[in-house]
Amino acid sequence: VRTSGGFFVRIAPSHRPINQPVPSGCRREAGQHWRSGLKWALTESQRLLTQSTRPMTDWTAGYVADIGYTYGYYTELNPARLALPFLNAGLVAPEISHACELGFGQGLSINLHAAASAVSWHGTDFNPSQAAFAQALAAAVGSDAQLFDQSFAELAARDDLPEFDYIGLHGIWSWISDENRQV
């Protein structure tokens, strides 16, 4: 389901407690920044699609690639949400430095998390149009997320990635083949 309306990024720097409200000017700037970034990303993703190098013969390898994923933000993918269950259990939450999202769809969640935290984000999505949109959005907003158009097997074979403290996925498990789930 596509959401209507805008969303805002709330950043809590270490010098300001999280329970203090975000100044209204920051919300307006964040909203304007993301709206202009989304418009630019749509245009840029179309340009990047024309440069695709993926072969067109049986390239899906069991992935559902003919249906685009939603343009939504999924709070469940935010590693900051890990703190509450750990604290509730009387444990110290792990420090997250390197995170990965598998099957990031249009890339809104991963780009928001990368732009709003000090965590180094990496991710992959097999759908070339979605990956192009997410890469264009990352460039437009300066999120520094490292986003790839690769299968899980291709990503797992890379030797240039850090060891991830956190790996998240949303919905992708039902879109891929059993073989790809084994990766």
Protein Blocks (a to p, Z undefined) as FASTA:
>chain_A
ZZedddddddddfklcfkbccdfklmmmmmmmmmmmmmmmmmmmmmmmmmpcbdfehkln
opafkbccdddddfklpmklmmmmmmmnopacdddfbdcdehklnommmmmmmmmpcbdc
ddddfblklmmmmmmmmmmnonopacddddfklmmmpckbccdfbdcdehjlmmpcfklm
mZZ
